[in-house]
Amino acid sequence: MDGLCRALGSRPSFPGWLVAGVLAALAAAGCGGVGTTATTTPPPSSTVGTGTFAPAPPSTTSAPTTPPPTTAGATTTTTSTVTTLPPEPWQVPGRRYYFPIQPPGEATYREAHHDYPAADIFAPAGAPVVAVTAGVIEELRRDDPWQPEVDDPATRGGRFVSLLGDDGVRYYFSHLQAVAEGIEAGDRVAAGRVIGTVGTSGNAATTPPHCHFGISRPTFAGDWAVRRGEVPPYEWLQAWEQGRDVTPVLPAG
């Protein structure tokens, strides 16, 4: 087709009617440089122009979910188990002081003591020794390390319990046969609670069973020279034996 177009364009000696007819046919066939220009429709654009509605993506409806529990601001309640011991036969509601040996009728004691203020309360071996008032166990000893050949004054009491009373007074119980099970240093005890039993431990090994009882000001654990006694207890023992709530008076200073 291109060769025919060039031939016709370069030979003007052909008859006019023939040239006109051929050119018309070539124009209809699309010979280069002749006829109309074809219009190409551009592909649709993927960009949504301003003002053109773009359909929203399909919505997904999720089932409602329960949010996990949060700890912010939450209050945690801790339940502690408190063991309440049944009352002893001699405990009376509201009473603040008790005689150290129960029952008091089984005990004997004197006003005098040897070289320092204290009391030796004699009673049958195994008789209950009780906290004379409510307080905290300062220290105790369950073994008996006393040796007669050494006679260390720090161990003469044998098995003992030291009680810091809520009244600010320290009470000392020694020569015990045993310290009550279930109590330790730092434990609170109620007035009248059993803390041990009468015995012959320490340097009381050759004497009748008794409890050495001392009243003193609080100092520190292990201070045997003070805890053994610095206030004559006879007056207070008499009051407690009679069921009277009387607080010992400590020396000034």
Buried (B, 14 or more C-beta within 10 A) or exposed (E): EEEEBEEBEEEEEEEEEEBEEBBEEBEEEEBEEEEEEEEEEEEEEEEEEEEEEEEEEEEEEEEEEEEEEEEEEEEEEEEEEEEEEEEBEBBEEEBBBBBBBBEBEBBEBEEEBEEEBBBBBBBEEEBBBBBBBBBBBBBBBBEBEBEEEEEEEEBBBBBBBBBBBEBEBBBBBBBBBBBBEEBEEEEEBBBBBBBBBBBBBBBBEEEEBBBBBBBBBBEEEEBBEBBBBBBBBBEBBBBBBEEEEEBBEBEEE
